[in-house]
Amino acid sequence: MELLPNSGTEPDGSAVVRVLSYNIRSMRDDTDALARVITACAPDLVLLQEAPRFFRWRKKLARLAAASGQVVLTGGATASGPAILCGLRATVERTEDVLLPLTPGLHRRGFATAVVRFGSARLGVLSCHLSLQRDERYAQGGLLLDRLTGLGVEHAIAGGDLNERPDGRTFRRLAARLQDCRATAPWGGDFTSTPADPHQRIDAIFATEGVEVLGCGVPLEQPGVTRADLTAATDHLPVLAALRVPGA
């Protein structure tokens, strides 16, 4: 399997950006294995779900970022779980954590969002973890699309745990408006749940039109990523994408 392109800036001002989306189950598993997986994927942006939300959550998230060569950009408890990490290559324009409407009896959900630049290439970013409940999840899919538009940038990405397979109506709602990066340029593995028995794709990265998808999938053959670490790190497999974002 060919490797994904490395991060970099092209002569025309476009930027190749590596994006990792990963449900980390509140860092309740092997955090050393988790950090090794993230580090080996060499991402510019890490879209986390189920980031720590309770006692000393900022310290835990900062420790993971430091151990994997990242910094904390936004999210965590303030977004009810989603978070974004980034490398020093990114220039941050702004961030916003968004809490979604609460359905009584269900878990509070939210979005972690940011606008970043890589040279002259500007990119809106959103990390999400959608509801387990079908109707609420569909409504959240609409809110996600509205929020991406509201970022006010031409190019944007969204990634996260959708709690739904590609044939589900919320997944299809997103894929009708955005590029499903895995379907656009398949690379690596397909299924993200569960690491011990991968049988379904419920985690995804999406991109607006104009962003070129160079490859996307589970980094099973990425150098430095081992099956043992993937199994020990958390209860999902990560999704890694390489994207080319046009310059201004």
Secondary structure, 3 states (H helix, E strand, C coil): CCCCCCCEECCCCCEEEEEEEEECHHHCCCHHHHHHHHHHHCCCEEEEECCCCCCCHHHHHHHHHHHCCCEEEEECHHHCCCEEEECCCCEEEEEEEEECCCCCCCCCCEEEEEEEEECCEEEEEEEEECCCCHHHHHHHHHHHHHHHHHCCCCCEEEEEECCCCCCCHHHHHHHHHCEEHHHHCECCECCCECCCCCCECCEEEEECCCCEEEEEEECCCCCCCCHHHHHHHCCCCCEEEEEEECCC
